[in-house]
């Protein structure tokens, strides 16, 4: 039961991003953030010791990174070496599909926290 739930949680995250990209407008940097943080979660889950603990922790950390980075780069990207320049500026209205995917990722994050807490 627990393994099936973890697999479903790891699968629903990228599937929701792909479906949102197919059905509605989603920005490329949002998809990159989702994909990168999902790969980060998989790396943690597969390389950390203690598989029973590593999989929920990878899910929790990866989903948290996705949420943080998605909101951090939502209006543009600024680098430390040139803080006065913002690249790929987007001051317009954010696509609703991104918020739907972020809601799903937040639920995945909460489930990862619950699974990590219950051991």
PyMOL commands that set and color helices and strands:
alter all, ss='L'
color gray80, all
select helices_A, chain A and resi 2-23+28-47+51-72+96-118
alter helices_A, ss='H'
color red, helices_A
select strands_A, chain A and resi 77-79+82-87
alter strands_A, ss='S'
color yellow, strands_A
deselect
rebuild
show_as cartoon
